[in-house]
């Protein structure tokens, strides 16, 4: 590339070389602005992340009280709220955060009940670990 530039400068006048350099600079600036605009648009589409940490969950006729708040992540993507607790393997999606919280509570209730029905021989190591976490987190289960 360097040799091409030298060859061009020898065969073209200084004014032509300056024009080519200015054109290349203008193209680079346009591309930079375009990339910047694309990054700004991407940032606008990025999801917002918040925390969801209930100290109790109510699902159906059961109330789960925790020893400490159950720290989970809330994201908003497009028109949906997503609540996720990666440790427990729970992901709940709703059109509103309230709907996602209700679905999260239902999923929590389901896995708590189901995992405690199963014997250790019926569970994978991962499910055993989740069952242990669930039973450590939950202080008490009461009924409405």
Secondary structure, 3 states (H helix, E strand, C coil): CHHHHHHHHHHCCHHHHHHHHHHHHHHHHHHHHHHHHHHHHHHHHCCEEEEEEEEEEEECCEEEEEEEEEEEEEEEECCEEEEEECCCCEEEEECCHHHHHHHHHHHHHHHHHHHHHCCHHHCCHHHHHHHHHHHHHEEEEEEC
